[in-house]
Amino acid sequence: MIPAPIPLAAPAHPLTDGVVTLRPQCAADAEAVAAGRDPERHRWREGMPAAYLREWEARQAGRRVPLVVADAATDEPAGLVELARKLHACTLLTCRIFPERRRQGLATRAVRLLSDWGRGDADLPCLQLEAAEADTAWLGVAEKNGFERLHTRRGLVRSRPQVLLVLGWIAERHR
């Protein structure tokens, strides 16, 4: 029997470096989050019944820590970042910066804040990122934050089969 994943809890306080702040999403963010959606990114959900999606979201309680990437000066949402506990010991880190806010180093900062918290206060033994081989921007973010290439796997990117690089930070290797 596969053990249930250990629940994740959100940081007790917003995480900030003075440029970006990672904080829970609030009702005031809804419009900005909806406007920042990249339709290509969510194609896999097309045709899925809304009831199934709501049930899936409910099952994720305690397995995900979704946060808004906000401008530290204005508190305006600039993207989303998330930790999601997998069935094994690793936790997947994802980040999406809204199209109009890309190429400003915000993803690198957001990943650094969340991965530093995960490695420290949350005491996560393993963090992973996944990237398409051609996604040089995301690979750069991962490498700037100390993630190493672990292996590849087949997966879907924008509804097309591709090879995904799995990058990780494993506590045992850094002791």
Legacy VTK file of the C-alpha trace (Angstrom):
# vtk DataFile Version 3.0
C-alpha trace
ASCII
DATASET POLYDATA
POINTS 175 float
0.000 0.000 0.000
1.306 3.456 -0.949
1.339 5.794 2.060
-0.675 8.993 1.833
1.429 12.090 1.269
2.274 14.187 4.309
0.017 17.273 4.265
1.518 20.589 3.233
0.775 23.808 5.080
1.153 27.302 3.655
3.812 29.632 5.056
2.650 31.324 8.276
3.410 34.761 6.790
3.839 36.126 3.259
7.295 35.499 1.815
9.035 38.537 0.309
12.391 39.712 -0.965
11.316 43.350 -1.359
10.551 42.939 -5.081
7.992 40.123 -5.031
5.737 38.828 -2.306
4.248 35.327 -2.193
0.899 35.319 -0.407
-2.424 33.459 -0.438
-4.858 34.413 -3.175
-7.738 36.678 -2.120
-11.026 37.658 -3.768
-9.518 40.926 -5.029
-7.035 38.895 -7.142
-9.704 37.063 -9.164
-9.870 39.513 -12.072
-6.094 39.798 -12.456
-5.652 36.023 -12.214
-8.353 35.419 -14.835
-6.865 38.082 -17.147
-3.387 36.568 -16.769
-4.441 33.058 -17.794
-2.682 31.617 -20.786
-5.376 29.685 -22.721
-2.756 27.339 -24.217
-1.689 26.279 -20.732
-5.133 25.016 -19.764
-6.150 23.174 -22.935
-5.937 19.798 -21.208
-8.998 20.736 -19.148
-11.190 21.314 -22.217
-14.220 19.072 -22.181
-13.716 17.918 -18.598
-16.919 18.101 -16.548
-16.934 20.951 -14.019
-18.060 18.542 -11.272
-14.954 16.379 -11.862
-12.686 19.440 -11.670
-14.320 20.576 -8.401
-13.919 17.065 -6.949
-10.252 16.977 -8.030
-9.629 20.374 -6.382
-11.258 19.157 -3.148
-9.031 16.050 -3.075
-5.964 18.285 -3.317
-6.617 19.921 0.068
-3.478 19.551 2.157
-1.454 18.474 -0.887
-1.063 21.905 -2.496
0.169 25.308 -1.407
-0.995 27.759 -4.104
0.238 31.348 -3.724
0.019 34.594 -5.669
3.255 36.173 -6.898
2.563 39.850 -6.157
4.525 43.022 -6.798
5.920 43.881 -3.344
5.416 47.629 -3.860
1.829 47.562 -5.210
0.549 44.112 -4.159
-0.711 43.641 -7.751
-0.723 39.964 -8.821
2.003 39.145 -11.338
1.615 35.358 -11.393
1.014 32.173 -9.447
3.373 29.741 -7.747
2.570 26.426 -6.107
3.983 23.494 -4.207
2.162 20.192 -4.766
2.993 17.086 -2.749
3.417 13.963 -4.830
2.748 10.447 -3.566
6.440 9.892 -2.957
8.687 12.143 -0.894
9.151 14.847 -3.550
7.152 18.043 -3.842
6.565 19.622 -7.256
7.124 23.375 -7.578
5.374 25.211 -10.408
5.328 28.887 -11.323
3.433 30.879 -13.918
4.103 34.566 -14.431
1.407 36.441 -16.341
2.426 37.202 -19.956
2.724 40.987 -19.485
5.038 40.538 -16.462
7.472 38.010 -17.981
11.183 38.695 -18.581
11.569 40.742 -15.391
13.162 38.037 -13.217
9.967 37.504 -11.214
9.878 33.719 -11.732
13.466 33.387 -10.516
12.642 35.424 -7.403
9.371 33.568 -6.714
10.990 30.142 -7.091
13.872 31.217 -4.842
11.498 32.437 -2.109
9.301 29.342 -2.190
12.122 26.825 -2.536
14.120 28.491 0.291
11.012 28.264 2.497
10.433 24.641 1.428
14.046 23.675 2.118
14.081 25.532 5.437
10.912 26.132 7.453
8.843 23.435 5.700
11.740 20.915 5.888
10.854 19.293 2.562
13.315 16.515 1.667
12.966 16.903 -2.099
11.736 19.603 -4.478
11.212 19.048 -8.194
10.511 21.163 -11.258
9.535 19.853 -14.683
10.348 21.575 -17.965
10.005 20.864 -21.650
13.426 20.478 -23.233
12.889 23.609 -25.330
11.730 25.775 -22.411
15.038 27.542 -21.875
13.462 30.265 -19.698
12.098 27.766 -17.131
15.311 25.724 -17.257
17.244 28.928 -16.506
15.008 29.684 -13.513
15.571 26.156 -12.192
19.339 26.245 -12.591
19.646 29.741 -11.033
17.893 28.316 -7.981
20.182 25.306 -7.552
18.023 22.622 -9.164
19.926 19.832 -10.916
18.780 17.694 -13.826
17.675 14.314 -12.462
16.048 12.449 -15.350
13.571 12.740 -18.206
10.037 11.469 -18.619
7.387 11.514 -21.301
4.532 13.936 -20.698
2.142 16.401 -22.264
3.011 20.037 -22.845
0.259 22.142 -24.399
-1.607 18.916 -25.183
1.316 17.496 -27.177
3.539 14.573 -26.145
7.033 15.757 -25.267
10.086 14.808 -23.282
10.105 16.600 -19.941
13.246 17.237 -17.947
12.819 16.613 -14.230
15.030 18.871 -12.146
15.401 18.500 -8.428
16.884 19.586 -5.174
17.353 16.703 -2.757
18.253 17.417 0.875
20.460 14.310 1.216
22.774 15.644 -1.506
23.202 18.988 0.279
24.032 17.893 3.817
LINES 1 176
175 0 1 2 3 4 5 6 7 8 9 10 11 12 13 14 15 16 17 18 19 20 21 22 23 24 25 26 27 28 29 30 31 32 33 34 35 36 37 38 39 40 41 42 43 44 45 46 47 48 49 50 51 52 53 54 55 56 57 58 59 60 61 62 63 64 65 66 67 68 69 70 71 72 73 74 75 76 77 78 79 80 81 82 83 84 85 86 87 88 89 90 91 92 93 94 95 96 97 98 99 100 101 102 103 104 105 106 107 108 109 110 111 112 113 114 115 116 117 118 119 120 121 122 123 124 125 126 127 128 129 130 131 132 133 134 135 136 137 138 139 140 141 142 143 144 145 146 147 148 149 150 151 152 153 154 155 156 157 158 159 160 161 162 163 164 165 166 167 168 169 170 171 172 173 174
